[in-house]
Amino acid sequence: MQYENGIWVFGYGSLIWNPGFAFEAKQRATLTGFNRAFCLWSIHYRGNEQQPGLVLGLDPSHGASCEGVAYFVPPDAAETVHLYLRKRELVSYAYHERIETLDLEDGQKVQAICYIVDPVHSQYAGGLSLAEQAQVIKIAKGSAGENLEYLQNTAAHLDELGIIDLQMRSLLNMINSD
């Protein structure tokens, strides 16, 4: 990867509220062709082998789009941040690291590092109903904390950004009504 012009990184889940790296610029962005979905079993961060949790992935879907945040990392930090992201996001290789085109809020189109769920990986959990997702998220816990906290933080930060995600709201309503 080339770092002399810096890098853009797309955050759609925990990277929105816990990027873990310094950046020079941040703005809302849209990635076309993917849904934000609880489609990945978490056995490391928000669950474990005995009781997996669920975390978000960018699930390929024709005609879909996902709103999130794009971070610009300047050239002097780009390689370090990229290595950090690989260690964080590729812990079990359930994601593919890809460069995708983002539409930024200011009208620019940029190439950004995106972590796309691998639908043939053993941790892929696509196709679960919202009720099934809610049951998992309500009780799972991993090395990074409770799965419910992950959902709550993501939903709250999407709301702060003015991004309406009906799936997040439905999951929170299901869990809170129990």
N, C-alpha and C positions, 0 to 999 in steps of 0.2 A: 504494500500500500504506500502511496505517496503522501508525505506529511508536510511538504514545503508550503502548501496553501492552507494548512489547517484541515480540520475535519468537522463535519456535521454529524450529530447523533440524534436519533429519534427516540423519544421517550413516550410510552403509551400506558405504562403501569407504574411500578415502583420508581422507575427513573424520573417520573414527574415529581415525586415528593422526596426522593432520596437518591439524587444522581450519584453522589459519592465522589465527584470530581469538580474541579474549578472550570468555569467556562467564561467566554468573553461576551457572548450574546445569547439570548433566549427569546423565542417567540412561538406562538401557536403555529401548528403545521398540520397538514392533512396528507395522509398516505392513501392512495387509491388502490383498490384491489384486495383489501384485507379488512377483516373484522377484528376488533379487540374482543377476546373471548376467554373465559375460564376453560381452557382446553388443554391444560398441561398438568399432569399429576406432579406434585411437589414432594419429593422424598428427602430434600436437603434443607430448604429454607422455611417452608410453611407447612411441613408435614414430615413424616418419616416412613421407613420401609413398612412398618406395621400398620400405620394409619396415615396414608398419603393425604396431603392437602391439595388444593387447586390454585394455580397461579395463571396469570394472563399470558396469552400468546397472540401474535398476529397470525390469524388463521386465514389462509387464502380464500377469497370468495369473489367471484365475478360480479362486478357492479357495486361492490361494497366500498366503504371508505372508513378510515379511522382517524379521528382527531386526537392530537397529542401536543407534545412540545419538541421543538428542534433546538438543540444546543450547538453553538459554534465554539470549537476548541481551537485556540491559536496554534500556529506551527510549533512553537517551543514546547508545548505540552501535549501535542497530538499523539505522538507515539506512546507516551506513558499512559495517557487516558485510554488509548486503544487496547493496550495490554491489560489494563485494569478491567475494562469491559469484557474482554475475552475470558479472564479468570472468573468474573462474576456471572456472566450470562451463559458461558459454555461449560458449566460445571459437569453436566451429564450429556452434553452434545444433543440435547433435545431441540435446540434451535439451530438454524442455519444463519450464519452471518452473511448478510447481503447488502449490496449498495442499491438503494432504491431512490426514486425521485420523489421529493416532498414538495408540496405547494405551501409556501410560507404565507403567513397572514399579510405581509407587506407586498405580496404579489410575486416575489421571487420564486424560482424553481431551483432547488439545490439537490445535489447527490448526498445521501446520508447513509450512515451505517444503521442498519435495522436488524433486529433479531427476530427471525420468522420461525414459527413452530414447524417442526418436522412431522408431518402427518403419518409417517410410517414408523416413527420412534415408539418404543414400548411405553413411554410416558404420555403419549398423546391421549387426550381424554375428550376429543371432540364428540359431539352428539349427545352429551348428557343433558337431560332436561334441567330447567331452572330449579325445580324442586330438588332434584338429585344434587345439583351444585350447592344449593343452600345447606343441605344436610351435611355435606362434606366440610364446607367452609365454616359452619357453626362450631364444629368440634376439633378440627385439625390444629396441630401445633408443631412447629419445627424449631430449628436452631435460631431462626430470625424472629420467632415469636408466633403469636396466634394468627391463624389464617383469616379470621374475622377482622383483625386489626389491619391486615393487608387490604381487604375489601374496603373497610371504612376509610382508610387513608387515601386510597385511590379515588373513591367516590367523592370525598370531601375536596380533594385537590382538583378534580375535574370540575366540580361545581364552582370552585373559586375562579377557574379559568373561563367559566361560562360555557363549558362543554356539557351538553346534555347526553347522558348515556343511560338509556332506558333499562338496559340489562342490569347495570349497577344498582339503580333505584329499585328494580323489582326484587333483586336478591336481598338487598337490605330490608325491604318491606316484609319479605317472607321470613327472614331470620328474626326480625323485631316483633313479628306477630305471633311467634311461637311462645 
